[in-house]
Each structure stands twice: as structure tokens, then as C-alpha cells.
Amino acid sequence: NFGTYDPGLALTASLEGKPLTGAIGAPMWYADTEIRLLVPAGAGANLPLKVVVAEQPTNSWSFNYDGPVVTSLEPSSGRNLGGYFVTVHGSQFGTEDFQSTITMGRPCSAV
């Protein structure tokens, strides 16, 4: 229960230590049992979600972004000498500032 709306009470929320906001720049107090938060672009699993109302933290929760999905490789096979590029097609790879690891039997270099 988040209590009844009181503009004098401090309500903060963070995901992995980064502040979350609502549509108007602060967490939205929707009802005494619900707040709404705007989740930023991100990646990861089991990210700690922290909500604090009037300096009292809630119980622990975690948030998971959808994981990456590979739909195809181009080419899907090749010579064992290597030295050529393979394009990985799919979704949810994030943006270039997210660290990715690609392995095909052993780590590969991203280009």
C-alpha cells in the first residue's frame, strides 16, 4: 500500500540505481496500491528495483528486460579456416552502448 496521494510525501524509484520517472518527470502516484514508472531503454536481468515512500523502502523486487533473440545467421556455415564475416539477425540486441558477448565455440570479435 503506497498510501493516499500526498504531494508533500517523497516518492522515489530507481532501477539498478538509476532514477525512474513517470510521464511528468516524477514517479506517478496512481492509487494507494499502484504507481506508474517510465522504464528507460536498457538490457539485463534481475536488475534491482527500489521504491521509497516517505523514506521507507519497499520490499525487494527485480526487473528483467526481454532477452536477445537470434533469428538467422548469414552465412549459416563456412570454411574452417575462418577469416570472414557472419551477420547475426534478430531483435533485442540493445544499442551500441550495451556490452555484448558473441561466441561461436569461442569468443568472436564484433565489428
Secondary structure, DSSP 4 states (H G I P E B T S, - for coil): ---S--TTS-EEEEETTEE-B-TTSS-EEEETTEEE-BPPS---SSEEEEEEETTEE---EEE-PPPPEEEEEESS---TT--S--EEEEE----TTS----BSSSB----
